[in-house]
Amino acid sequence: MTTKATHQCHRPRACICDKGYDTEGFVKALTRRCIKANIARKAIGSAVDGRAARGRGYAMSLRRRRLIEDAFD
């Protein structure tokens, strides 16, 4: 008898990053660890899934990121 190991996410988590982290390897590593990738997308060739980018949480993340970056300008 074989047992199938299932890994379920118990607590939702998110990683908020800038465009420099928009790579396929980084996004896949976050997904394997059940971490939602709220990464600023590149204009062309983004590794962030379009389904993730159209959510309300992603839009809120972008607005908050912009507010923080404006404080440093």
DOSEFI-96172 format. One record per residue: residue number from 1; residue in three letters; z, y, x of N, C-alpha, C in turn. Coordinates in Angstrom, 2 decimals, m for minus. Layout:
+-----+---------+---------+---------+---------+---------+---------+---------+---------+---------+---------+
| num | residuo |     nup |  nnorth |   neast |    caup | canorth |  caeast |     cup |  cnorth |   ceast |
+-----+---------+---------+---------+---------+---------+---------+---------+---------+---------+---------+
| NUM |     ALA |       Z |       Y |       X |       Z |       Y |       X |       Z |       Y |       X |
...
+-----+---------+---------+---------+---------+---------+---------+---------+---------+---------+---------+
This chain:
+-----+---------+---------+---------+---------+---------+---------+---------+---------+---------+---------+
| num | residuo |     nup |  nnorth |   neast |    caup | canorth |  caeast |     cup |  cnorth |   ceast |
+-----+---------+---------+---------+---------+---------+---------+---------+---------+---------+---------+
|   1 |     MET |    0.00 |   m1.17 |    0.84 |    0.00 |    0.00 |    0.00 |    0.00 |    1.24 |    0.89 |
|   2 |     THR |   m0.86 |    2.16 |    0.56 |   m0.92 |    3.39 |    1.33 |   m0.33 |    4.53 |    0.52 |
|   3 |     THR |    0.28 |    5.43 |    1.22 |    0.83 |    6.60 |    0.55 |    0.04 |    7.81 |    1.00 |
|   4 |     LYS |   m0.25 |    8.64 |    0.07 |   m1.01 |    9.85 |    0.37 |   m0.05 |   11.02 |    0.49 |
|   5 |     ALA |   m0.04 |   11.64 |    1.63 |    0.84 |   12.79 |    1.84 |    0.23 |   14.02 |    1.18 |
|   6 |     THR |    0.99 |   14.64 |    0.33 |    0.52 |   15.86 |   m0.32 |    1.38 |   17.01 |    0.14 |
|   7 |     HIS |    0.75 |   18.08 |    0.45 |    1.45 |   19.29 |    0.90 |    1.24 |   20.36 |   m0.15 |
|   8 |     GLN |    2.32 |   20.75 |   m0.79 |    2.21 |   21.77 |   m1.81 |    2.94 |   23.02 |   m1.36 |
|   9 |     CYS |    2.43 |   24.13 |   m1.79 |    3.06 |   25.41 |   m1.46 |    4.18 |   25.67 |   m2.44 |
|  10 |     HIS |    5.37 |   25.81 |   m1.94 |    6.52 |   26.05 |   m2.81 |    6.75 |   27.53 |   m3.05 |
|  11 |     ARG |    6.45 |   28.34 |   m2.09 |    6.70 |   29.76 |   m2.19 |    5.45 |   30.51 |   m1.76 |
|  12 |     PRO |    4.90 |   31.36 |   m2.63 |    3.68 |   32.08 |   m2.22 |    3.97 |   33.08 |   m1.10 |
|  13 |     ARG |    3.11 |   33.07 |   m0.10 |    3.23 |   34.00 |    1.02 |    1.88 |   34.62 |    1.28 |
|  14 |     ALA |    1.88 |   35.77 |    1.92 |    0.63 |   36.45 |    2.23 |    0.72 |   37.04 |    3.63 |
|  15 |     CYS |   m0.42 |   37.12 |    4.28 |   m0.54 |   37.74 |    5.59 |   m1.50 |   38.92 |    5.45 |
|  16 |     ILE |   m1.01 |   40.10 |    5.77 |   m1.81 |   41.31 |    5.63 |   m2.24 |   41.75 |    7.03 |
|  17 |     CYS |   m3.56 |   41.76 |    7.26 |   m4.10 |   42.04 |    8.59 |   m5.29 |   42.98 |    8.51 |
|  18 |     ASP |   m5.68 |   43.53 |    9.66 |   m6.86 |   44.40 |    9.69 |   m8.11 |   43.57 |    9.97 |
|  19 |     LYS |   m9.23 |   44.23 |   10.11 |  m10.53 |   43.56 |   10.24 |  m10.64 |   42.69 |   11.49 |
|  20 |     GLY |   m9.85 |   42.97 |   12.49 |   m9.92 |   42.19 |   13.71 |   m9.55 |   40.73 |   13.52 |
|  21 |     TYR |   m8.80 |   40.43 |   12.46 |   m8.39 |   39.05 |   12.18 |   m9.31 |   38.36 |   11.20 |
|  22 |     ASP |  m10.41 |   38.97 |   10.84 |  m11.37 |   38.38 |    9.89 |  m12.27 |   37.39 |   10.61 |
|  23 |     THR |  m11.66 |   36.28 |   11.04 |  m12.41 |   35.21 |   11.69 |  m12.19 |   33.92 |   10.91 |
|  24 |     GLU |  m13.15 |   33.03 |   10.99 |  m13.09 |   31.80 |   10.21 |  m11.89 |   30.93 |   10.61 |
|  25 |     GLY |  m11.62 |   30.84 |   11.89 |  m10.51 |   30.02 |   12.36 |   m9.16 |   30.53 |   11.88 |
|  26 |     PHE |   m8.97 |   31.84 |   11.94 |   m7.69 |   32.42 |   11.51 |   m7.49 |   32.24 |   10.02 |
|  27 |     VAL |   m8.53 |   32.48 |    9.22 |   m8.42 |   32.36 |    7.77 |   m8.15 |   30.90 |    7.38 |
|  28 |     LYS |   m8.80 |   29.95 |    8.04 |   m8.57 |   28.53 |    7.74 |   m7.15 |   28.11 |    8.13 |
|  29 |     ALA |   m6.64 |   28.64 |    9.25 |   m5.28 |   28.31 |    9.66 |   m4.27 |   28.82 |    8.64 |
|  30 |     LEU |   m4.49 |   30.01 |    8.10 |   m3.59 |   30.53 |    7.07 |   m3.65 |   29.67 |    5.82 |
|  31 |     THR |   m4.85 |   29.27 |    5.44 |   m5.02 |   28.45 |    4.24 |   m4.31 |   27.11 |    4.39 |
|  32 |     ARG |   m4.40 |   26.50 |    5.56 |   m3.71 |   25.22 |    5.80 |   m2.20 |   25.38 |    5.67 |
|  33 |     ARG |   m1.69 |   26.54 |    6.01 |   m0.24 |   26.78 |    5.94 |    0.19 |   27.38 |    4.59 |
|  34 |     CYS |   m0.72 |   27.38 |    3.63 |   m0.46 |   27.92 |    2.28 |   m0.09 |   29.39 |    2.31 |
|  35 |     ILE |   m0.77 |   30.14 |    3.17 |   m0.56 |   31.58 |    3.26 |   m1.83 |   32.26 |    2.78 |
|  36 |     LYS |   m1.69 |   33.18 |    1.85 |   m2.84 |   33.89 |    1.31 |   m3.28 |   34.95 |    2.32 |
|  37 |     ALA |   m4.56 |   35.00 |    2.61 |   m5.11 |   35.92 |    3.60 |   m5.51 |   37.23 |    2.93 |
|  38 |     ASN |   m4.68 |   38.25 |    3.06 |   m5.03 |   39.59 |    2.60 |   m5.52 |   40.39 |    3.80 |
|  39 |     ILE |   m6.72 |   40.06 |    4.23 |   m7.31 |   40.64 |    5.43 |   m8.40 |   41.61 |    5.02 |
|  40 |     ALA |   m8.42 |   42.77 |    5.66 |   m9.50 |   43.73 |    5.41 |  m10.81 |   43.06 |    5.79 |
|  41 |     ARG |  m11.75 |   43.04 |    4.88 |  m13.01 |   42.32 |    5.10 |  m13.98 |   43.13 |    5.94 |
|  42 |     LYS |  m14.74 |   42.40 |    6.77 |  m15.85 |   43.02 |    7.48 |  m16.96 |   43.28 |    6.47 |
|  43 |     ALA |  m17.79 |   44.25 |    6.76 |  m18.90 |   44.57 |    5.85 |  m19.92 |   43.43 |    5.81 |
|  44 |     ILE |  m20.17 |   42.82 |    6.96 |  m21.15 |   41.73 |    7.04 |  m20.49 |   40.54 |    7.74 |
|  45 |     GLY |  m20.64 |   39.36 |    7.18 |  m20.14 |   38.14 |    7.82 |  m18.64 |   37.95 |    7.72 |
|  46 |     SER |  m18.05 |   38.27 |    6.60 |  m16.61 |   38.13 |    6.44 |  m16.23 |   36.67 |    6.22 |
|  47 |     ALA |  m15.10 |   36.27 |    6.78 |  m14.58 |   34.92 |    6.58 |  m13.68 |   34.85 |    5.35 |
|  48 |     VAL |  m13.30 |   36.00 |    4.80 |  m12.44 |   36.04 |    3.62 |  m13.27 |   35.69 |    2.39 |
|  49 |     ASP |  m12.78 |   34.76 |    1.62 |  m13.48 |   34.28 |    0.43 |  m13.60 |   35.41 |   m0.60 |
|  50 |     GLY |  m14.73 |   35.47 |   m1.26 |  m14.95 |   36.49 |   m2.28 |  m13.99 |   36.39 |   m3.43 |
|  51 |     ARG |  m13.52 |   35.17 |   m3.74 |  m12.55 |   34.99 |   m4.82 |  m11.23 |   35.67 |   m4.48 |
|  52 |     ALA |  m10.84 |   35.62 |   m3.21 |   m9.59 |   36.24 |   m2.80 |   m9.71 |   37.76 |   m2.80 |
|  53 |     ALA |  m10.88 |   38.26 |   m2.50 |  m11.07 |   39.70 |   m2.36 |  m11.17 |   40.42 |   m3.70 |
|  54 |     ARG |  m11.39 |   39.72 |   m4.77 |  m11.53 |   40.43 |   m6.04 |  m10.25 |   40.43 |   m6.87 |
|  55 |     GLY |   m9.18 |   39.91 |   m6.32 |   m7.92 |   39.86 |   m7.05 |   m7.19 |   41.19 |   m7.04 |
|  56 |     ARG |   m6.27 |   41.33 |   m7.97 |   m5.49 |   42.56 |   m8.08 |   m4.56 |   42.75 |   m6.88 |
|  57 |     GLY |   m4.00 |   41.65 |   m6.37 |   m3.12 |   41.73 |   m5.21 |   m3.86 |   42.19 |   m3.97 |
|  58 |     TYR |   m5.09 |   41.75 |   m3.80 |   m5.88 |   42.16 |   m2.65 |   m6.17 |   43.66 |   m2.71 |
|  59 |     ALA |   m6.52 |   44.16 |   m3.89 |   m6.80 |   45.60 |   m4.05 |   m5.54 |   46.42 |   m3.77 |
|  60 |     MET |   m4.40 |   45.95 |   m4.23 |   m3.15 |   46.66 |   m3.99 |   m2.82 |   46.65 |   m2.49 |
|  61 |     SER |   m3.10 |   45.54 |   m1.83 |   m2.87 |   45.43 |   m0.40 |   m3.71 |   46.45 |    0.37 |
|  62 |     LEU |   m4.97 |   46.62 |   m0.02 |   m5.84 |   47.59 |    0.65 |   m5.33 |   49.01 |    0.47 |
|  63 |     ARG |   m4.86 |   49.32 |   m0.73 |   m4.33 |   50.68 |   m0.97 |   m3.09 |   50.94 |   m0.13 |
|  64 |     ARG |   m2.19 |   49.97 |   m0.06 |   m0.97 |   50.13 |    0.74 |   m1.31 |   50.26 |    2.22 |
|  65 |     ARG |   m2.26 |   49.45 |    2.68 |   m2.67 |   49.51 |    4.09 |   m3.21 |   50.90 |    4.43 |
|  66 |     ARG |   m4.03 |   51.45 |    3.52 |   m4.60 |   52.77 |    3.75 |   m3.51 |   53.84 |    3.83 |
|  67 |     LEU |   m2.47 |   53.74 |    2.98 |   m1.37 |   54.69 |    3.02 |   m0.63 |   54.63 |    4.36 |
|  68 |     ILE |   m0.42 |   53.43 |    4.85 |    0.29 |   53.27 |    6.12 |   m0.54 |   53.79 |    7.26 |
|  69 |     GLU |   m1.84 |   53.50 |    7.26 |   m2.70 |   53.97 |    8.35 |   m2.82 |   55.49 |    8.35 |
|  70 |     ASP |   m2.82 |   56.10 |    7.17 |   m2.90 |   57.57 |    7.10 |   m1.68 |   58.24 |    7.71 |
|  71 |     ALA |   m0.53 |   57.56 |    7.66 |    0.69 |   58.12 |    8.23 |    0.58 |   58.23 |    9.76 |
|  72 |     PHE |   m0.22 |   57.38 |   10.39 |   m0.37 |   57.38 |   11.83 |   m1.52 |   58.26 |   12.33 |
|  73 |     ASP |   m2.30 |   58.79 |   11.44 |   m3.43 |   59.66 |   11.84 |   m2.99 |   61.06 |   12.09 |
+-----+---------+---------+---------+---------+---------+---------+---------+---------+---------+---------+
